[in-house]
Amino acid sequence: MSTKSKVFVRRLTGYATFNLQFETKTGLLIQAPIQAQTYRIGGADKYPMTTKKKYGDAELEVPYVPGSSIKGRIRALLELATNQKLYTTDNKIWQYTRSLSAMSIEEFIKDVRNRNLISELFGWAAANFKQVVEKLKNDKRLTDEQAEKEAYEAFQLISVTRLLFSDFYPSANYVKEARVTSVADLLEEKPENRIDRVTAAADPRDVVRVRPGVVFEGAVNMLFFDHDKDMTNKFLETFVTGLELLEATYLGSSGSRGYGRIEFTGRNVKVFKIDPKAVESGKIISEVTTVEFRNLQDLRSKLGELGEILQKLYA
């Protein structure tokens, strides 16, 4: 069996777009890098991430929540909630990761075969076919043919990252209804103190953060491949559990001090089917349906309905 003869087919059958909206219940801080704060005037020690965004004809500076912040927080919570093994590649950061640098080849293959939901949804450290074959030969003392066969069977289950997160911005409706005219309308300044445990001396500082009551919106796409038919309900359940854990804890900095409490306030899930036979007609993507929800509890109650809809992607 030669590695040159290997052929893999992985078809994208469709995707679901989770259009999400959340409201800040307490002040929220996704801290801007130090170099991005140098132009600020006013002397605060910490500022939130901001950017320019068009709202109608006006361009406003607004705070935003990077998709990476939401993805990373949900992933970390799910790793802990699902009792994942935590590995490290640098002895500094410990996290679950499907990685040949962190795992033994036996653990790696088992993780793939078990279809670990964290890796399938959030992605994993890339490993090519040749690397896996070499590890199997060297660590398990397999022959070329045995190693290639085991690697090929594992790679039949592998796909790219399924969850694609967008950045979240203040919603157009909120900006309009709150009559926002500048970034100051979306922020608040919070004074804080650190107390020296020995001398009792105070070390005051000022933090600028997103004020409570601001409504953010954005989207998360979940991809579905041809070998995911029996996994769709697990994917949905895991993702919604991650959103619930996020809502139950916090987003951003200083969560243990009351920052970052948010509440999801609904919107919808749109399901799209991909038909490769329709390429010539230009209708390769077609919307199947839209499922509305009011909050996470409502979304969870509709997972059965959504799961049935997603099975249509495989018809």
PAGUZA-284019 format. One record per residue (C-alpha): residue in one letter; x, y, z. Coordinates in Angstrom, 3 decimals. Layout:
residues N
+------+----------+----------+----------+
: rest :       c1 :       c2 :       c3 :
+------+----------+----------+----------+
:    A :        X :        Y :        Z :
...
+------+----------+----------+----------+
end
This chain:
residues 315
+------+----------+----------+----------+
: rest :       c1 :       c2 :       c3 :
+------+----------+----------+----------+
:    M :    0.000 :    0.000 :    0.000 :
:    S :    1.595 :    3.284 :   -1.098 :
:    T :    0.903 :    6.723 :    0.381 :
:    K :    0.911 :    8.090 :   -3.170 :
:    S :   -2.257 :    6.119 :   -3.985 :
:    K :   -4.370 :    7.563 :   -1.158 :
:    V :   -7.509 :    9.444 :   -2.106 :
:    F :   -9.785 :   11.163 :    0.398 :
:    V :  -13.256 :   12.513 :   -0.363 :
:    R :  -14.928 :   14.875 :    2.067 :
:    R :  -18.094 :   16.660 :    0.912 :
:    L :  -19.591 :   19.699 :    2.620 :
:    T :  -23.330 :   18.939 :    2.738 :
:    G :  -24.516 :   22.165 :    4.356 :
:    Y :  -24.245 :   24.518 :    7.281 :
:    A :  -26.294 :   26.197 :    9.983 :
:    T :  -25.909 :   29.890 :   10.766 :
:    F :  -26.603 :   30.741 :   14.403 :
:    N :  -27.521 :   34.433 :   14.422 :
:    L :  -26.976 :   35.355 :   18.061 :
:    Q :  -27.681 :   38.391 :   20.192 :
:    F :  -26.621 :   39.046 :   23.759 :
:    E :  -26.985 :   41.866 :   26.265 :
:    T :  -24.330 :   42.899 :   28.756 :
:    K :  -25.722 :   42.538 :   32.268 :
:    T :  -22.586 :   43.937 :   33.923 :
:    G :  -19.643 :   45.898 :   32.567 :
:    L :  -17.701 :   43.999 :   29.890 :
:    L :  -13.988 :   44.312 :   29.151 :
:    I :  -12.207 :   42.735 :   26.195 :
:    Q :   -8.992 :   44.615 :   26.755 :
:    A :   -7.273 :   46.378 :   23.873 :
:    P :   -3.523 :   45.782 :   23.406 :
:    I :   -1.305 :   48.295 :   25.188 :
:    Q :   -0.047 :   49.759 :   21.900 :
:    A :   -3.641 :   50.426 :   20.834 :
:    Q :   -4.273 :   52.525 :   23.942 :
:    T :   -1.464 :   55.032 :   23.493 :
:    Y :   -3.652 :   57.555 :   21.659 :
:    R :   -6.277 :   57.579 :   24.412 :
:    I :   -6.595 :   60.715 :   26.520 :
:    G :   -7.909 :   60.608 :   30.054 :
:    G :   -5.485 :   58.464 :   31.957 :
:    A :   -7.446 :   55.210 :   32.343 :
:    D :   -5.330 :   52.095 :   32.745 :
:    K :   -7.446 :   49.739 :   30.625 :
:    Y :   -9.615 :   50.276 :   27.555 :
:    P :  -11.821 :   47.865 :   25.594 :
:    M :  -11.301 :   46.787 :   22.001 :
:    T :  -12.905 :   49.264 :   19.595 :
:    T :  -13.195 :   49.666 :   15.846 :
:    K :  -14.982 :   51.735 :   13.214 :
:    K :  -18.313 :   50.432 :   11.893 :
:    K :  -20.984 :   51.807 :    9.555 :
:    Y :  -24.503 :   52.272 :   10.923 :
:    G :  -26.622 :   53.628 :    8.121 :
:    D :  -24.829 :   56.676 :    6.744 :
:    A :  -22.808 :   57.244 :    9.909 :
:    E :  -19.487 :   55.670 :   10.798 :
:    L :  -19.076 :   55.197 :   14.528 :
:    E :  -16.296 :   54.010 :   16.767 :
:    V :  -17.776 :   51.139 :   18.775 :
:    P :  -16.556 :   48.451 :   21.163 :
:    Y :  -16.633 :   44.932 :   19.778 :
:    V :  -16.102 :   41.361 :   20.934 :
:    P :  -13.659 :   39.412 :   18.722 :
:    G :  -14.928 :   36.043 :   17.568 :
:    S :  -11.723 :   34.540 :   18.942 :
:    S :  -12.664 :   35.700 :   22.455 :
:    I :  -16.045 :   33.964 :   22.295 :
:    K :  -14.632 :   30.833 :   20.660 :
:    G :  -11.776 :   30.521 :   23.126 :
:    R :  -13.968 :   31.043 :   26.185 :
:    I :  -16.605 :   28.517 :   25.068 :
:    R :  -13.942 :   25.972 :   24.150 :
:    A :  -12.172 :   26.343 :   27.500 :
:    L :  -15.429 :   25.911 :   29.414 :
:    L :  -16.385 :   22.822 :   27.409 :
:    E :  -12.942 :   21.265 :   27.892 :
:    L :  -13.431 :   21.497 :   31.656 :
:    A :  -17.102 :   20.501 :   31.611 :
:    T :  -16.474 :   17.375 :   29.503 :
:    N :  -13.484 :   16.207 :   31.553 :
:    Q :  -10.900 :   16.438 :   28.771 :
:    K :   -7.265 :   15.582 :   29.379 :
:    L :   -5.205 :   18.779 :   29.461 :
:    Y :   -1.909 :   18.677 :   27.569 :
:    T :    0.917 :   21.151 :   27.072 :
:    T :    3.466 :   21.688 :   24.333 :
:    D :    5.403 :   24.472 :   26.101 :
:    N :    4.910 :   23.777 :   29.842 :
:    K :    3.111 :   27.127 :   30.123 :
:    I :   -0.394 :   26.620 :   28.762 :
:    W :   -2.347 :   23.482 :   29.645 :
:    Q :   -5.380 :   22.718 :   27.497 :
:    Y :   -7.015 :   19.916 :   25.599 :
:    T :   -5.486 :   19.663 :   22.157 :
:    R :   -5.372 :   16.938 :   19.512 :
:    S :   -1.708 :   17.243 :   18.692 :
:    L :    1.109 :   14.856 :   17.811 :
:    S :    3.418 :   17.147 :   19.779 :
:    A :    1.406 :   16.667 :   22.965 :
:    M :   -0.174 :   13.210 :   22.570 :
:    S :    1.233 :    9.777 :   22.018 :
:    I :    0.279 :    8.287 :   18.665 :
:    E :   -2.051 :    5.859 :   20.470 :
:    E :   -3.882 :    8.746 :   22.139 :
:    F :   -4.033 :   10.663 :   18.852 :
:    I :   -5.582 :    7.767 :   16.912 :
:    K :   -8.046 :    7.027 :   19.735 :
:    D :   -9.068 :   10.692 :   19.859 :
:    V :   -9.781 :   10.676 :   16.118 :
:    R :  -11.676 :    7.379 :   16.183 :
:    N :  -13.792 :    8.520 :   19.145 :
:    R :  -14.556 :   11.728 :   17.222 :
:    N :  -13.734 :   14.039 :   20.093 :
:    L :  -16.345 :   16.795 :   19.919 :
:    I :  -13.989 :   19.577 :   21.012 :
:    S :  -11.589 :   18.865 :   18.152 :
:    E :  -14.365 :   18.326 :   15.634 :
:    L :  -16.118 :   21.603 :   16.462 :
:    F :  -13.272 :   23.941 :   17.408 :
:    G :  -10.356 :   22.575 :   15.409 :
:    W :   -7.021 :   20.965 :   16.234 :
:    A :   -3.316 :   21.222 :   15.512 :
:    A :   -2.733 :   20.165 :   11.914 :
:    A :   -0.972 :   16.853 :   11.303 :
:    N :   -0.401 :   15.487 :    7.825 :
:    F :   -0.793 :   11.895 :    6.689 :
:    K :    2.939 :   11.313 :    6.378 :
:    Q :    3.566 :   12.483 :    9.967 :
:    V :    0.971 :   10.062 :   11.334 :
:    V :    2.386 :    7.163 :    9.313 :
:    E :    5.920 :    7.862 :   10.555 :
:    K :    4.751 :    8.065 :   14.182 :
:    L :    2.889 :    4.766 :   13.831 :
:    K :    5.959 :    3.086 :   12.347 :
:    N :    8.408 :    4.475 :   14.880 :
:    D :    6.342 :    4.376 :   18.083 :
:    K :    4.193 :    1.283 :   17.485 :
:    R :    6.769 :   -0.583 :   15.409 :
:    L :    4.312 :   -1.153 :   12.565 :
:    T :    5.262 :   -2.109 :    9.032 :
:    D :    4.766 :    0.413 :    6.235 :
:    E :    1.565 :   -1.299 :    5.146 :
:    Q :    0.156 :   -1.553 :    8.690 :
:    A :    0.967 :    2.084 :    9.487 :
:    E :   -0.563 :    3.386 :    6.271 :
:    K :   -3.701 :    1.298 :    6.762 :
:    E :   -4.234 :    2.577 :   10.324 :
:    A :   -3.526 :    6.180 :    9.323 :
:    Y :   -5.870 :    5.916 :    6.323 :
:    E :   -8.716 :    4.616 :    8.502 :
:    A :   -8.220 :    7.515 :   10.927 :
:    F :   -8.054 :   10.136 :    8.181 :
:    Q :  -11.405 :    8.955 :    6.817 :
:    L :  -12.933 :   10.565 :    9.931 :
:    I :  -11.063 :   13.876 :    9.862 :
:    S :  -12.526 :   17.182 :    8.662 :
:    V :  -11.739 :   20.863 :    9.020 :
:    T :  -12.947 :   23.053 :   11.909 :
:    R :  -16.737 :   23.157 :   11.975 :
:    L :  -17.482 :   26.234 :   14.086 :
:    L :  -16.704 :   29.564 :   12.394 :
:    F :  -17.135 :   32.572 :   14.706 :
:    S :  -17.704 :   36.154 :   13.579 :
:    D :  -16.907 :   39.282 :   15.577 :
:    F :  -19.828 :   40.694 :   17.582 :
:    Y :  -20.772 :   44.394 :   17.354 :
:    P :  -23.438 :   46.580 :   18.995 :
:    S :  -26.668 :   45.816 :   17.136 :
:    A :  -28.064 :   48.343 :   14.672 :
:    N :  -31.371 :   48.422 :   16.567 :
:    Y :  -29.649 :   49.152 :   19.855 :
:    V :  -27.495 :   51.914 :   18.356 :
:    K :  -30.613 :   53.502 :   16.863 :
:    E :  -32.864 :   53.160 :   19.913 :
:    A :  -30.150 :   54.287 :   22.351 :
:    R :  -29.330 :   57.222 :   20.036 :
:    V :  -25.630 :   56.433 :   20.124 :
:    T :  -23.553 :   59.242 :   18.657 :
:    S :  -20.082 :   58.325 :   19.923 :
:    V :  -18.199 :   55.502 :   21.605 :
:    A :  -18.629 :   57.298 :   24.934 :
:    D :  -22.349 :   56.425 :   24.844 :
:    L :  -21.414 :   52.731 :   25.024 :
:    L :  -18.742 :   52.881 :   27.713 :
:    E :  -18.380 :   53.550 :   31.422 :
:    E :  -15.399 :   54.295 :   33.637 :
:    K :  -14.924 :   52.147 :   36.717 :
:    P :  -12.429 :   53.109 :   39.456 :
:    E :  -10.696 :   50.199 :   41.204 :
:    N :   -8.273 :   49.808 :   44.099 :
:    R :   -5.634 :   47.245 :   44.924 :
:    I :   -4.725 :   47.058 :   48.590 :
:    D :   -1.240 :   46.109 :   49.820 :
:    R :   -1.703 :   43.269 :   52.328 :
:    V :    1.320 :   44.422 :   54.353 :
:    T :    1.096 :   48.226 :   54.438 :
:    A :   -2.608 :   48.649 :   53.546 :
:    A :   -1.567 :   51.236 :   50.949 :
:    A :   -4.015 :   51.739 :   48.113 :
:    D :   -3.082 :   51.463 :   44.442 :
:    P :   -5.974 :   53.074 :   42.540 :
:    R :   -6.593 :   52.577 :   38.839 :
:    D :   -9.327 :   53.384 :   36.316 :
:    V :  -10.877 :   50.887 :   33.923 :
:    V :  -13.002 :   51.794 :   30.902 :
:    R :  -15.416 :   49.019 :   29.933 :
:    V :  -18.614 :   48.425 :   27.958 :
:    R :  -21.555 :   49.552 :   30.075 :
:    P :  -24.394 :   47.218 :   31.128 :
:    G :  -27.376 :   47.042 :   28.793 :
:    V :  -25.510 :   47.164 :   25.465 :
:    V :  -26.826 :   44.635 :   22.930 :
:    F :  -24.309 :   42.874 :   20.683 :
:    E :  -25.021 :   40.691 :   17.674 :
:    G :  -23.043 :   38.350 :   15.465 :
:    A :  -23.095 :   34.878 :   13.931 :
:    V :  -21.544 :   31.442 :   14.248 :
:    N :  -21.584 :   29.010 :   11.325 :
:    M :  -21.575 :   25.248 :   11.954 :
:    L :  -20.415 :   23.145 :    9.006 :
:    F :  -21.716 :   19.633 :    8.296 :
:    F :  -19.872 :   17.060 :    6.186 :
:    D :  -20.968 :   13.849 :    4.507 :
:    H :  -19.864 :   11.673 :    7.445 :
:    D :  -21.634 :   13.781 :   10.107 :
:    K :  -25.161 :   12.379 :    9.813 :
:    D :  -24.968 :   10.573 :   13.145 :
:    M :  -23.096 :   13.462 :   14.805 :
:    T :  -25.410 :   16.414 :   14.135 :
:    N :  -27.348 :   16.137 :   17.412 :
:    K :  -24.111 :   15.827 :   19.376 :
:    F :  -22.698 :   18.901 :   17.633 :
:    L :  -25.838 :   20.922 :   18.399 :
:    E :  -26.008 :   19.775 :   22.012 :
:    T :  -22.329 :   20.557 :   22.627 :
:    F :  -22.485 :   24.014 :   21.070 :
:    V :  -25.629 :   25.067 :   22.959 :
:    T :  -24.103 :   23.725 :   26.180 :
:    G :  -21.102 :   25.948 :   25.490 :
:    L :  -23.361 :   28.989 :   25.085 :
:    E :  -25.124 :   28.098 :   28.357 :
:    L :  -21.790 :   27.792 :   30.169 :
:    L :  -20.731 :   31.164 :   28.786 :
:    E :  -23.947 :   32.768 :   29.993 :
:    A :  -23.596 :   31.081 :   33.408 :
:    T :  -20.040 :   32.380 :   33.894 :
:    Y :  -18.594 :   35.402 :   32.102 :
:    L :  -16.985 :   36.739 :   28.966 :
:    G :  -13.759 :   38.742 :   28.849 :
:    S :  -11.577 :   39.980 :   31.716 :
:    S :  -12.102 :   40.051 :   35.488 :
:    G :  -15.029 :   37.667 :   35.601 :
:    S :  -14.330 :   36.767 :   39.233 :
:    R :  -14.902 :   40.443 :   40.090 :
:    G :  -18.284 :   40.666 :   38.438 :
:    Y :  -17.293 :   41.734 :   34.931 :
:    G :  -18.578 :   40.122 :   31.758 :
:    R :  -22.014 :   38.799 :   32.705 :
:    I :  -24.077 :   38.437 :   29.543 :
:    E :  -27.489 :   37.062 :   28.572 :
:    F :  -28.391 :   35.683 :   25.148 :
:    T :  -31.610 :   37.256 :   23.950 :
:    G :  -32.432 :   35.189 :   20.897 :
:    R :  -32.619 :   35.564 :   17.137 :
:    N :  -32.516 :   32.554 :   14.805 :
:    V :  -30.793 :   29.575 :   13.187 :
:    K :  -30.778 :   29.382 :    9.388 :
:    V :  -30.058 :   26.025 :    7.740 :
:    F :  -28.490 :   25.873 :    4.265 :
:    K :  -28.021 :   22.850 :    2.011 :
:    I :  -25.178 :   22.521 :   -0.483 :
:    D :  -25.885 :   20.604 :   -3.689 :
:    P :  -22.788 :   20.084 :   -5.877 :
:    K :  -25.022 :   19.046 :   -8.780 :
:    A :  -26.413 :   22.586 :   -8.923 :
:    V :  -23.078 :   24.282 :   -9.655 :
:    E :  -23.978 :   25.042 :  -13.269 :
:    S :  -27.292 :   26.639 :  -12.310 :
:    G :  -25.578 :   28.832 :   -9.723 :
:    K :  -27.828 :   27.539 :   -6.952 :
:    I :  -25.328 :   25.367 :   -5.105 :
:    I :  -26.481 :   26.885 :   -1.782 :
:    S :  -30.169 :   26.820 :   -0.888 :
:    E :  -31.829 :   27.833 :    2.367 :
:    V :  -33.752 :   24.969 :    3.960 :
:    T :  -35.505 :   26.802 :    6.789 :
:    T :  -35.191 :   29.266 :    9.672 :
:    V :  -35.805 :   28.436 :   13.336 :
:    E :  -36.476 :   31.406 :   15.619 :
:    F :  -35.680 :   31.388 :   19.343 :
:    R :  -36.090 :   33.849 :   22.236 :
:    N :  -33.285 :   32.759 :   24.566 :
:    L :  -31.019 :   29.788 :   25.208 :
:    Q :  -33.740 :   27.855 :   27.017 :
:    D :  -35.981 :   28.251 :   23.977 :
:    L :  -33.125 :   27.278 :   21.647 :
:    R :  -32.471 :   24.108 :   23.653 :
:    S :  -36.146 :   23.152 :   23.478 :
:    K :  -35.908 :   23.308 :   19.668 :
:    L :  -32.770 :   21.173 :   19.260 :
:    G :  -34.861 :   18.114 :   18.373 :
:    E :  -36.642 :   20.040 :   15.621 :
:    L :  -33.370 :   21.478 :   14.390 :
:    G :  -31.750 :   18.037 :   14.373 :
:    E :  -34.544 :   16.660 :   12.193 :
:    I :  -34.143 :   19.558 :    9.786 :
:    L :  -30.415 :   18.969 :    9.511 :
:    Q :  -30.998 :   15.355 :    8.489 :
:    K :  -32.399 :   16.783 :    5.240 :
:    L :  -28.838 :   17.771 :    4.320 :
:    Y :  -28.079 :   14.078 :    3.792 :
:    A :  -31.149 :   13.213 :    1.713 :
+------+----------+----------+----------+
end
